[in-house]
Amino acid sequence: MRIALISPFPPLKGGIARFSGLLRPALEAAGCEVLPVPFRRLYPRWLLNGRPAADAGDQATLPSSFRLDLMNPLSWFLTARAVRNQRPDLLLVAYWGGLLAPLCAVFRAVTGIRTVALLHNFASHERLPAEALLQRLLLASSDGFITLSSSVREELDSAGHRKPATTLFHPVDAAPEHLPSKPEARKLLGLPSEAKVLLFFGYLRRYKGLDVLLETMAVAHRRDPSLLLVVAGEPVGAAGSVGAAVERLGIAGCVQLLPGYVSADRLAPLFAAADAVVLPYRSATQSGVAPLALSHGVPVIACDAGALPSQVAHGRTGWVVRRAGHEALAEGILEFFRCRGSMPLREGLDEARRAASWQEFASQAASFLDSCAKGAA
């Protein structure tokens, strides 16, 4: 089966690009031929506030003759015609928000090829004015759907779709080959060796609840002065005021800010230095940070939002905080550190990597895609 995979790929930044960069070889290992159709641009320069769109730490550029630009609809038609000439059996489109719905419709109409939407999200994180209309357009122009969590599947079902769909999972990478020890990583990052280090990682966006976590630290640090929060990521929108919030809460002594995009070569020491990754999300479908943490052998402390509890096995790969608010999260963090010595974390993390491997994901996805390509799903 020949699949045209329409998605951001490295060196473009972000979790979707990273996901597709790993999905391509996994599908190829499962017996598929994958034609990558990468985006050259996703957003206008002004929206990035002068930040580069590509990861400077990833110098590899995906070789491609396609010139797909999300901001240029003419490029959608030209690229769709070029893809049609390549005669793939199926189009697989990475979808994470309403702006992708018109693009899906164009590709389906121009190529005439059956199309499956890989839904990282069904609703945009920042809801668009015409969200419901865009969702209906996606439903009409897709022949099948892959969702990565039960919460996205519930949203899809609620929209009244009548197309084939399957719910898989967000894969967990194999353990990195070269992971520094915790003392080495902390020395490299200038972190105290005796601290209980929490990591907040990824784009700093409001729905991820960093403001709640900072309020949490103001409470938790008073009860355990050894706690230290590392915030590593690139601010988006109003989230750029993190430094001011730290000063206002008086927690500068227990919060270390590492602003800017974290390139692939900086991931290993950052995760190796952490005792736990914290996901204080207000809302979530699933998180790409959770499997990234698990692949590095780091447990996850997550709020009960969306599908996050399904990504974290309470007491085995981390801790799920069921109640909302910074007081509850503070208690959850403290309780995790009190209990972690009795938790089978090593066994739980190894089991998570095996059960949610890229090989297993690709095997299930390839079977579903094959049935969609044949019109049998």
Beta strands, then each sheet from edge to edge (+ up, - down):
strand 1: 2-7
strand 2: 33-41
strand 3: 68-69
strand 4: 90-95
strand 5: 115-119
strand 6: 144-147
strand 7: 165-167
strand 8: 196-201
strand 9: 227-233
strand 10: 255-259
strand 11: 276-279
strand 12: 300-303
strand 13: 318-321
sheet 1: 3+ 2+ 1+ 4+ 5+ 6+ 7+
sheet 2: 10+ 9+ 8+ 11+ 12+ 13+
end
